[in-house]
């Protein structure tokens, strides 16, 4: 029986999601079920292969990366955005809030700067079949996705905010305690891991579509947070709308 061909690709990121995959206890047994054509961390590099399943990690930050991403998409039947950076831009999008003169001074030389574009998730440039969110991803979600893929199924993504899974919902809500938790505007699916541990949600799973940022900003202002503090909290993992950038 022919094994499905799989590839793992990385763009601008820390590669934490790929390392998370390598640290799954049963990862060797999982990969034996596939023909691994490309996985940089395992030194498998067949760039000309066709892929039944491709995982793409990292934000897109340059014109050169756009070209490479589109080539991967053209050779892949199913493409998964792997982690916060690929799903909505993640930490690399902080560069979008810096002046080009700052980027040139501290980060890029002139040649690199001319190739640079605003950092975004990969769906800005290609079609994504599944979003595996988080920073890093959740091991159990990866295993569940793979097991279903091998059966010919693509699992459904969690639909709703972090609050829908939060045991503190109601009288123990962190917002009621005047803490700037972002769970109400963040994609769920993490089982509200941070609020369960008495930690404010930081939106690492990206903003919900149609999230009410204005209401959240107004609420945080009543908590005594400055506009700068609120902005810094909202742009940490980015994906925020233009009106937040400009406030």
C-alpha positions in Angstrom: 0.0 0.0 0.0 1.4 3.4 -1.0 1.9 5.7 2.0 0.6 9.3 1.8 3.4 11.8 1.1 3.9 14.4 3.8 6.0 17.6 4.2 6.8 20.0 7.0 7.9 23.5 5.9 9.0 26.5 7.9 9.1 30.2 7.2 9.7 33.1 9.6 9.3 31.6 13.1 11.1 29.9 16.0 10.2 26.4 14.7 8.6 25.7 18.1 5.6 24.0 16.5 7.8 21.6 14.6 9.8 20.8 17.7 6.5 20.2 19.5 5.7 17.6 16.9 9.2 15.9 17.3 8.6 15.7 21.1 5.3 13.7 20.7 6.0 10.4 22.3 4.7 8.3 19.5 6.0 10.5 16.6 8.2 7.8 15.1 5.2 5.5 14.9 3.1 8.3 13.3 5.7 9.2 10.7 6.2 5.5 9.7 2.7 5.7 8.3 3.8 8.4 5.9 6.4 8.9 3.2 8.2 11.9 4.7 9.4 13.9 1.7 10.4 17.1 3.4 11.1 17.8 7.1 14.1 20.2 7.6 14.6 19.2 11.3 14.9 15.5 10.1 17.1 16.4 7.2 14.6 15.1 4.7 14.6 17.6 1.7 12.9 16.5 -1.5 11.8 19.8 -2.8 10.4 18.4 -6.0 8.0 16.0 -4.4 4.2 16.2 -4.6 2.5 16.1 -1.2 -0.7 14.6 0.0 -0.4 16.6 3.2 1.8 19.7 3.9 2.2 21.5 7.2 3.5 25.1 6.9 4.9 26.8 10.0 5.8 30.5 10.2 4.7 33.9 9.1 5.3 35.2 5.6 7.6 38.3 5.7 9.2 38.7 2.3 8.4 38.5 -1.4 10.8 35.6 -1.7 8.8 33.6 0.9 5.5 34.3 -1.0 7.0 32.6 -4.1 8.1 29.6 -2.1 4.8 29.3 -0.3 2.8 29.3 -3.6 5.1 26.5 -4.9 4.3 24.4 -1.9 0.6 25.1 -2.2 0.7 24.1 -5.9 2.2 20.7 -5.0 0.0 19.9 -1.9 -3.4 18.3 -1.8 -4.1 19.4 1.8 -2.3 22.3 3.4 -2.3 23.0 7.1 -1.3 26.3 8.8 0.8 25.1 11.7 0.8 27.4 14.7 0.2 31.1 15.5 2.7 32.5 13.0 1.2 30.6 10.0 -2.4 31.0 11.1 -2.4 34.8 11.7 1.1 36.2 11.7 2.1 35.6 15.3 5.1 37.3 17.0 6.8 38.2 13.6 4.0 40.7 13.0 5.4 43.0 15.6 7.7 44.3 12.8 4.6 45.7 11.1 4.4 48.4 13.8 8.0 49.6 13.3 9.1 52.3 11.0 11.2 51.1 8.0 14.1 53.2 9.3 14.0 51.3 12.6 13.9 48.0 10.7 16.9 49.0 8.6 18.9 50.2 11.6 18.3 47.2 13.9 17.1 44.2 11.7 17.5 44.4 7.9 20.2 45.6 5.5 18.9 47.5 2.5 18.7 44.5 0.3 16.6 42.5 2.8 14.5 45.6 3.5 13.6 45.9 -0.2 12.3 42.3 -0.2 10.4 42.7 3.1 6.6 42.9 3.3 4.2 43.2 6.2 4.3 39.9 8.2 1.0 37.9 7.8 -0.4 34.5 8.2 -0.1 32.2 5.1 -3.7 32.6 4.1 -3.0 36.1 2.9 -1.3 34.4 -0.1 -2.7 30.8 -0.4 -5.7 28.7 0.4 -5.5 27.0 3.8 -7.4 23.8 4.4 -7.0 23.6 8.2 -5.8 26.0 10.9 -3.9 24.3 13.7 -3.6 27.2 16.2 -1.5 28.0 19.2 2.0 29.0 20.2 3.0 26.2 20.2 0.3 23.9 18.8 -1.4 21.3 21.0 0.1 17.8 20.6 -3.3 16.1 21.0 -4.8 18.2 18.2 -1.9 17.2 15.9 -2.4 13.5 16.7 -6.2 13.7 16.3 -5.7 15.5 12.9 -3.2 12.9 11.6 -5.3 9.9 12.8 -8.4 11.3 11.0 -6.4 12.2 7.9 -5.2 8.6 7.5 -8.9 7.6 7.6 -9.7 10.1 4.9 -11.2 12.7 7.1 -10.4 16.4 7.9 -11.5 17.2 11.4 -13.5 20.3 12.1 -11.8 23.3 13.8 -13.2 24.5 17.2 -15.8 27.2 16.6 -16.0 29.8 19.3 -14.0 31.8 21.8 -11.8 30.6 24.6 -14.6 31.6 27.0 -16.8 28.7 25.7 -14.3 26.2 27.3 -13.4 28.2 30.4 -14.5 26.8 33.8 -14.3 30.3 35.2 -17.1 31.5 33.0 -19.6 33.4 35.2 -18.8 34.6 38.7 -15.1 33.7 38.6 -14.5 35.3 35.2 -11.1 37.1 35.1 -12.8 40.1 33.4 -15.1 40.4 36.5 -11.9 40.6 38.5 -10.8 43.5 36.2 -8.0 41.5 34.6 -7.3 42.0 30.9 -8.0 38.5 29.7 -8.5 38.2 25.9 -10.4 35.0 26.0 -13.7 36.6 24.7 -12.0 37.6 21.4 -9.7 34.7 20.9 -10.2 31.5 19.0 -10.8 28.6 21.4 -9.8 25.0 21.1 -7.1 25.0 23.8 -9.5 24.0 26.6 -8.9 27.5 28.1 -5.5 26.3 29.3 -4.3 29.7 30.6 -7.5 30.9 32.5 -7.7 27.4 34.0 -4.3 28.1 35.5 -5.3 31.6 36.6 -3.4 33.2 33.7 -4.9 35.8 31.4 -5.5 34.7 27.8 -3.0 36.5 25.6 -4.7 35.6 22.2 -1.9 33.3 21.0 -4.6 31.4 19.0 -5.5 34.5 17.1 -8.5 36.8 17.1 -12.0 35.5 16.3 -13.6 36.7 13.1 -15.8 39.7 13.8 -14.2 40.0 17.3 -15.5 43.2 19.0 -12.1 44.9 19.6 -13.8 48.3 20.3 -15.8 46.9 23.2 -12.7 45.1 24.6 -10.6 48.3 24.4 -13.3 50.3 26.2 -13.6 47.7 28.9 -9.9 47.6 29.5 -9.8 51.4 29.7 -12.3 51.2 32.6 -9.8 48.8 34.3 -7.3 51.7 34.2 -5.1 50.4 31.4 -3.5 53.1 29.1 -4.1 53.0 25.4 -0.5 52.0 24.9 -0.8 49.1 27.3 -3.9 47.9 25.6 -2.4 48.2 22.2 0.7 46.3 23.2 -1.5 43.5 24.6 -3.5 43.2 21.4 -0.6 43.2 19.0 1.5 40.7 20.8 0.4 37.9 18.5 -1.3 40.3 16.1 -4.0 39.6 13.5 -5.7 42.7 14.8 -7.6 45.1 12.5 -6.2 48.4 11.2 -8.1 50.5 13.6 -6.3 48.9 16.5 -2.9 49.6 14.8 -3.7 53.2 14.4 -5.0 53.9 18.0 
